[in-house]
Amino acid sequence: MDTKIAELVEYLKGTVEGKCAIALAGAHAKGAADASSDIDIYVFAEREKPFEERKAILSAIADPGTTPWVDERFDAAPWGGGMDFRYQGTPVEAVGRTIARMDEVIDACLAGKYEIIPATWTSNGYYTFIYLCELSFLKPVWDPDGILAAWQAKAAVYPEPLRRAIMTDFLGRSGTWMGNFHYESAVRRGDILFTAPIVLHTLMDMVQVVFALNHTYFTGDKKLEAALAKMPLCPNALRPDSLDLLLTVPRDPAVLEEQRQLPKPAHRQLREWVNEALESCRYKKGSASMPAVTLYRPALEELSFRQSLLGDPDTMAYNRAWGGIINFPRQRWADWYQRWLEDPAGARFYRYLYDPQLNAFIGEAAYHLDEELGGYICDVIVSARYRGRGYGTQGLSLLCQAAKTNGVPRLMDNIALDNPSVSLFLKAGFREIGRNETYILVAKDL
């Protein structure tokens, strides 16, 4: 080990109490360091020493005329506590984390649970599953109790629950602006301050889907183009030739429109790959088991799923007779939420369809009192990427049970003549009670 690094390890061991482990990251961990490389170090400990004591230790070894940056706690931020300084002319970036926090986040990620936290220093937010990703490349330099070794053993194989969660969550996020009329009108007027962030965030969401599809840990925002080029499953829109167009900011509406269209086939391709991946990991060959689904009452901020659901052209193709996709902007959420989820009269009921095995929302189920028809109209929508798996049948059954529990005597639905879901309703015990040139009216007594 380099003498300078060995000295730093000894000094950093003095900033903590109890058990600890220390690892190299960055170029030194990857064997690509040169004379100009900084030193990235992770310090994992039962607890950090008091702030002033740690600051004094680092100030004593930092280059003359420089002042170390030291966070007050190791858990000061979701990514840890910083200890940055210069040592013998070399910048040192040390990140401190408590062992308890590491255990908590690692276990959550292994179960497919993570957070996306806004951060100014990364383009698409900080993903807490980075904790697992980092374990794939950290190089232990002090681990007498096997703490790092145990964590790295857990992360040795890409966990399937996390893979499913990333694929489904980020596929949904990346589809938010597909077919959105606000984006389309911004393109026509050359509103690049509106369009450019949409393109960037759509691409960065797609990047996460690609990494998960390929069972590859995401290791950070740098050098992504080279990493994507090596991925067996990667849409052409994320290849170098297309990135040139996607990441420029032209004012020409014609070029902006070309830019807007380019991610659409990529999203369709990703959806196909994700569906295939989910099928292969959920069902054993020859199994006739059906996925379990539950009704979930969303929080206000979780209405982003409904926004993407109603804005997906493939999902809303059944609604072609009434305009296709439905715009559901954030400014409408609070009022809509109050009417549909906080209705004291019980005239409206709304829930997400949630698959706990996937840890993902896969659709919505609702009913409301239609005074003109004199009854309760129901609605079940399953996202296009989850169709054909029995979710619609289960969702409709759960909705009927909920309505009956809430004292609703009868559910009805008016279904477009060309909508194949009419067979789903008839199999669920609904019967046709009327039709016209536009729709079939079905009903079921509860």
N, C-alpha and C positions, 0 to 999 in steps of 0.2 A: 504494500500500500504506500502511496506517495507520502513522504514525510510531513508535508503541510497538512494533508488530510488527516493523518494519524494524530497530529497535534490538535487539530480542530475537534476531533472526536473526544479527546480527553477533556478539552475545555467545555464542550457541550454536555458531557456527562456531569459536569459540576453545576449545571443549571437546573437539575431535576432532583427529585427525591424518590426513593423506592426503586422498583424494577424499571429498567428502561431498555430500549433497543434503538439503534441508530443505523440509517441506511443512506446510501448515495442515490441521487436521481440525476436526471439530465444527461449531459454528454459523458460525464465520468462513469455513470452507471452503464451506459451503452458502449463504452470503449471508444468513443469518438472525440475525446477531449484533446485540446491542444493548448499551447501556452496562453492563448487569449480566452479560454473557456472560464466561465465563472464556476463556482462550486455550489451545487444544490444538495442540501442535506435534510433528511427527515429525522426528527427526534420524537420517539414515542415513550411516554413515561406514565407511571401511576399518578404523579402530580408534579407540577412545576414548582420551583422555588419562588419565593415572593418576588414581585416585579422589580423592586429596587435592587435586590441582591443579584438577580440575573442581569440587570442593566449594568451594574458595577463590574461584574465578571467580563462582560463583552466589551465594555468601555476600556477595560484594562488591556485587552489584547488587540483592539481595533487600531488601525493605522493612525499615527498622529495627525491631528487636524480633522479627523472624521468623527461623526457621531452615529452610533448604532441606532437602528430603528428596532424597538422591542415592544411587542404587544403586551398588555397587562396580563393576559391569561392565554393558555394554550387553546382554550375553547372560545377565544374572542370572536371568531367568525366560523362559519360552517366548514371552511377549508383548513382551519387551525389558526395558531398564533404565529406571527412572523417574528424572526430575529435576523435582521439584515445588517451586514457590516462589511468592511473591507479588512482583509487580513494579509499582510505582507504583499500588498498591491493587488490582491485578487478579490473581486466581489464574492461575498458568501451570502447565499439565501437559504436560511434555515427555517423550516416549518415545524412547529411543535404541536403535537396532539396527545390527548390523554388516551391511555389504553382503553378506558371505559367507553369513550366516544368512538374509538375505532371498532370495538366489539359491537357496539350498538348499530353503527352504520353498515358494517360488513354483514351482520345477521339480517338486517332489513333488505339489503341488496340481494343476498342469496335467496330471499323469499320473494323477490320481484318488486320491492318497494323502494322508492327513491324520491328525491325532491329536485326541482329545478329552481334555482335561486338567482334572482337578478344580480348581476355583478358588472361593474363598468369595465373590468379588465378582460372580459371574454365576450365574444360577439353574440352568443345565444343563451347566456346564462350559465351558472355553475351547476353541474350535475353531480349529485352526491354519489352516484355510482362510480365516479372517478376514484373513490377510495379503493374499489376492487381493481380498477384498471391500473392504478399505480403499483399495486402489489405485483403485477405481471412484469414490471421492469426494474423495481427497486433492487439495489445491490446491498445486502446487509454487510455492515462493517463492525457492528457490535450487537450481539444477540445471545448473551450467555444463558438466558432462560428459555430460548426457543420461541419467543413471542412472535417475531416476524416469520419464522419458519412455519409456525402453525397457521398464521394468516395466509401465507403464500400457498400452503397446501389446500386451504379452502378455495382459493381463487385459481387453482391450477387448471380446472376445467370451467369453461364459460357456463355459468348457471342457467339452466333452461327457464326458470321463472323470470329471471331478469331479462333474458333475451326476448321472451314473449311480451313482457311489459314494454320494453323499449320499442320493439317493432310496432306494436299496436298503438301505443301512445304517440310516437313521433310520426307514424303514418297519418294518423288523424290530424295532428298539428300541421303537417306539410300540405294537407288538402284544404286548409282553411280558406285560401284565396282562389281555389280553382272555381272558375265560373262566377266569381263575385262581381256584381255590377259596379261597386265602388272602385274596384281595381280597374275594371274596363273603362269607366269614365275618366279615371285619372290618366290612363294611357292616352286617351283621345286628346286630352288637354295638355299632355306633356308634363305632368306634375311629378317630376323626378324625386322630389323630397318625400312623396307618398309611395311611389313605386319601388324605389331602390331598396328600402328596408324590407319590403315584402319579398323581393327576390332573394335577398341575403338570408332572411330567416327561413324561408321555404327550403332553400338549398341546405342550410345547416341542419334542419330537421331531417331532410332526406339522408344526409350524411350519417346520422345516428341509426337510421333504419338499415343502411348499407352495412355499417360495422356489425350490427347485431345479426343481420342475415348471414354474414360470413363468419360468425362465431369469433369475432375479433374485438378485443378490448380497445376502446377509444382512449388514446393517450394524450390528447390535447389538440388545440387548434392549429399548431404549426405543421407545415409540410404535409397537409392533408391531400393535396393533389397527387403527390407521389404515392401516398398510402392507398388512395382510391384506385390508382392505376393498376395496383396489384390485386385488387379484389375480383374474384371470379364472378360474383353477382354485383354488378354495378350498372345502372342505366347510362345510356350514351350522354344524357344531359349533364352528367357529372364527370365526363371525360374532358381532357384539355381543350379540344376543338370547340365544344359547346360552352365551356366556362368562359372563354374569351367574350362571347356575346352576353352571357348571363351576368357577368360581373363588370360590364361597362355601364355607363349611365348616359345613354344618348337622349337627346331632347326630341328627336324625330319620332312622332307618333307611330309611324309605320315600323320603325325598328323596335320601339317599345312593345308594339303588339306582337312582333315576332318573338321578342323576349318573353312576353306573357304566355305565349302558346308553348314554348319549348319545355317547360316542366310538366306539362299535362301528360304526354306519353310516358315520361319517367315515373310519374305518380301511378299511372295504370300498371306499368311494369312492376313497380315495387309492390303494389297491392296483390298482384298475381303471385309474386314470390312469397310474400308474407302469408297469403292464404295457404299456399303449398306447405310452407314451413309449419304453420299452425296445425294443419291436418296431420302432417307426419309425426308431430310430437304429441298430439292429443289422442290419436286413435291407433290402437294396435291393429295389425292386419286381420280382417275378418270380424272385428268387433262391431257390434250393433249398438253400443252404448250411446246415449244422447247427452250432450253437455248440460250441466245444471245452470240455471239462471235464476236470479232473484230480482225483486223490485227494490230500487234504491231511490231514496229521497235526496235529490242533489242540493248542495249549497249554492248560493247565488253565484259565486265565482266559478263553480263547476259548469255553468251554462255555456262555457266555451265548447263543450262537447256538442250540445244541441246546435250551436251556431255552425259548427263544421258538418254536423249531420244533415241539417237542412240546406246547406250550401253545396253539398256533394251532388253533381249532376247524375251520377250513376245511381245513388241511393234514391234520388227524387224523380227518377225517370217515370215512375208510376203516376206522378202528379202532372204529367205533361199536359193533360186536358185543362188543368187549372194554373198553368204557368211554369211548371217545373220546379226549379230551386226556389227556396223562400229565404229572403234576407232577414237576418236576425241580429242587428247591430247591438253592440254593448249598451248603448244609451236606452234601449228598450227593455233591458233585462230586469231592472228593479220593479218597474210597473207590472211587467208580465209575471214576475215571480210572486208578487203580492196577490195577483188575481188567481193564479193557478195553484200555488202551493200554500198560501195563507188565507184561503177562502173559508170564512167561518160558516157559511151557509151550506157548504158541501156540494155546490153546484159544479165544481171542477175538481179533477183528480189528475195528478201527473207524477210519473216516476220514470227513472232510467231503468233499462234492462242491464243487469250487471252479471258478468261471469266471474265468479271468485277464483276459478282455476287460472283464468287469463289475467286476473286483476285488471279488467278492462270493461268500460261501458260499451255495449254493443248495439244499443237502440233505445227506443222510448215507448212508453205505453201510457195512454191517457183516456179520460172520458170527460164530457161536459154536457150540461143540460142545454138542449136546443129547444127553445120555447116554440119556434115555428113548427118543428116536427112533433113537438109534444113528447119528447123522450130524451134519453141520454145517448149521445153519439160517441162511439169509442174509436180509438186510433192506435195502431201498433206499427211502428217503423223499425226495421232492422237495417243497420248499415250494410251497404252492398257487399263489403268485404267479408261479412259474416253470414251471408245468406246460404241456404241449402244445408244447414246444420241442425234444424229443429228449433231454433231460437224463437221464430215467429209463433209456432204452435204453443210453446211453453209460455211465452209472453202473453198471448191472448188468454190462455187458461188462468194465469196469475191475475190478469186484469179482471176477468169475470169473477174470480174469487174475492178480490178486493171490493169490487162493486157490490157484490152480494152482502159482504160483511158491513158495508157502509149503508145498507138499506136501499140500494138501487134495485128496482124490480125487474128492469129490462134494459138490455144494451142493444143499440142499433149502429149501423154504419152504412154510409152511401159510398159505393165502390165503383170507380170508373169501369165502363164496359170492357175496356181492353186491359184491365188490371188482373193478372193471374192470381192475385191473393184472394179472390172470391172463393176459390176452392178451399183455402185454409179456413175461412169462416164457416163454410158449409160443413166441413169435417168436424169443426168444433161445436156443432149443434145449432148454428145459426140457420135460419130459413129465409128464403126470399119472400118479401111481403110487398114488393112493388118494383117497378123499373120505368125508365123513360129513355129518350134517345141518348142520354149522357151517362146515367149511372144505374146500378142495381141497389135497391135498399134491402138490407138484411137485418134480422132481429133475432134475439135469443132471450127467452124468459129465464130469469135466474132463480 
